């Protein structure tokens, strides 16, 4: 019969739906956690801010689509070396008023990114402090909060914090990553001791180090080490639930 394959499967028996990718892209700017947002240029939610993303093309995997969207929105020609990980799937039937749309969400980390550029049907793109990114289109508030929780948790037991850093960094710069993402102040000597006690977390870079201001001696430089997990982990000093974020009141330059 028409529409059935040899196993009796009818591909027309189910209502079609679309698959998209949404990206929670984080960076550190001015010692604050920032997220990349785009202003929607079309309905639904025209004029509202949202996470960057788009529909999967027929020949794409979700990760391929995520990397394509990441390059389009950040203006980077090569995103292969950036940290990008699948977060989870969001599939509530009414999450998109156009039709049934299932989103595969990703979290990405960028060290020192350029100014973003609006890709696809976005009207504008900008880096926004995480604490101001609220009132987003669709269910993107939920996706963004989930991504922040994932990143904060993974800083405890993996070397993910180095993905926020340049290829060579000081331990002070690494500490600022933890403090910014966790929203907590850390004791400098204790932090240094824990980092250097975790095998494979960081590796010393030979050379004179880097002057970081003041009259002190240059700070030693490090690079990311090969460890996939931290033993022992760097646990947060307290359980941090996060405070409510003020609403982003609409597009601005």
ChimeraX attribute file (.defattr): number of C-alpha atoms within 10 A of each C-alpha:
attribute: neighborCount
match mode: 1-to-1
recipient: residues
	/A:1	7
	/A:2	6
	/A:3	10
	/A:4	12
	/A:5	10
	/A:6	7
	/A:7	6
	/A:8	9
	/A:9	10
	/A:10	13
	/A:11	11
	/A:12	10
	/A:13	9
	/A:14	7
	/A:15	7
	/A:16	10
	/A:17	9
	/A:18	12
	/A:19	15
	/A:20	19
	/A:21	25
	/A:22	28
	/A:23	31
	/A:24	26
	/A:25	25
	/A:26	26
	/A:27	25
	/A:28	23
	/A:29	15
	/A:30	7
	/A:31	13
	/A:32	18
	/A:33	21
	/A:34	22
	/A:35	26
	/A:36	24
	/A:37	26
	/A:38	27
	/A:39	25
	/A:40	24
	/A:41	17
	/A:42	12
	/A:43	10
	/A:44	13
	/A:45	15
	/A:46	14
	/A:47	18
	/A:48	22
	/A:49	29
	/A:50	28
	/A:51	27
	/A:52	27
	/A:53	28
	/A:54	19
	/A:55	18
	/A:56	21
	/A:57	13
	/A:58	6
	/A:59	8
	/A:60	12
	/A:61	10
	/A:62	21
	/A:63	17
	/A:64	14
	/A:65	20
	/A:66	29
	/A:67	20
	/A:68	18
	/A:69	22
	/A:70	25
	/A:71	18
	/A:72	18
	/A:73	24
	/A:74	23
	/A:75	17
	/A:76	14
	/A:77	10
	/A:78	11
	/A:79	15
	/A:80	9
	/A:81	8
	/A:82	15
	/A:83	16
	/A:84	21
	/A:85	15
	/A:86	17
	/A:87	19
	/A:88	14
	/A:89	15
	/A:90	19
	/A:91	14
	/A:92	12
	/A:93	11
	/A:94	13
	/A:95	17
	/A:96	16
	/A:97	12
	/A:98	9
	/A:99	12
	/A:100	17
	/A:101	20
	/A:102	20
	/A:103	25
	/A:104	21
	/A:105	26
	/A:106	24
	/A:107	23
	/A:108	23
	/A:109	23
	/A:110	21
	/A:111	17
	/A:112	12
	/A:113	15
	/A:114	11
	/A:115	13
	/A:116	19
	/A:117	18
	/A:118	20
	/A:119	20
	/A:120	14
	/A:121	12
	/A:122	21
	/A:123	18
	/A:124	20
	/A:125	25
	/A:126	21
	/A:127	22
	/A:128	19
	/A:129	18
	/A:130	22
	/A:131	17
	/A:132	15
	/A:133	25
	/A:134	20
	/A:135	18
	/A:136	22
	/A:137	19
	/A:138	18
	/A:139	16
	/A:140	23
	/A:141	16
	/A:142	13
	/A:143	23
	/A:144	26
	/A:145	15
	/A:146	17
	/A:147	24
	/A:148	22
	/A:149	16
	/A:150	13
	/A:151	20
	/A:152	20
	/A:153	16
	/A:154	17
	/A:155	22
	/A:156	20
	/A:157	16
	/A:158	18
	/A:159	23
	/A:160	21
	/A:161	21
	/A:162	25
	/A:163	20
	/A:164	21
	/A:165	22
	/A:166	16
	/A:167	12
	/A:168	17
	/A:169	21
	/A:170	21
	/A:171	19
	/A:172	15
	/A:173	18
	/A:174	20
	/A:175	18
	/A:176	20
	/A:177	23
	/A:178	22
	/A:179	17
	/A:180	16
	/A:181	23
	/A:182	25
	/A:183	18
	/A:184	13
	/A:185	13
	/A:186	16
	/A:187	9
	/A:188	11
	/A:189	8
	/A:190	9
	/A:191	17
	/A:192	15
	/A:193	10
	/A:194	16
	/A:195	21
	/A:196	14
	/A:197	15
	/A:198	17
	/A:199	16
	/A:200	17
	/A:201	24
	/A:202	21
	/A:203	15
	/A:204	16
	/A:205	15
	/A:206	9
	/A:207	8
	/A:208	11
	/A:209	17
	/A:210	14
	/A:211	13
	/A:212	13
	/A:213	9
	/A:214	7
	/A:215	7
	/A:216	8
	/A:217	12
	/A:218	14
	/A:219	16
	/A:220	18
	/A:221	21
	/A:222	21
	/A:223	18
	/A:224	21
	/A:225	14
	/A:226	12
	/A:227	14
	/A:228	12
	/A:229	18
	/A:230	20
	/A:231	17
	/A:232	13
	/A:233	17
	/A:234	18
	/A:235	12
	/A:236	18
	/A:237	11
	/A:238	8
	/A:239	8
	/A:240	12
	/A:241	9
	/A:242	12
	/A:243	8
	/A:244	9
	/A:245	12
	/A:246	12
	/A:247	12
	/A:248	18
	/A:249	13
	/A:250	11
	/A:251	15
	/A:252	9
	/A:253	5
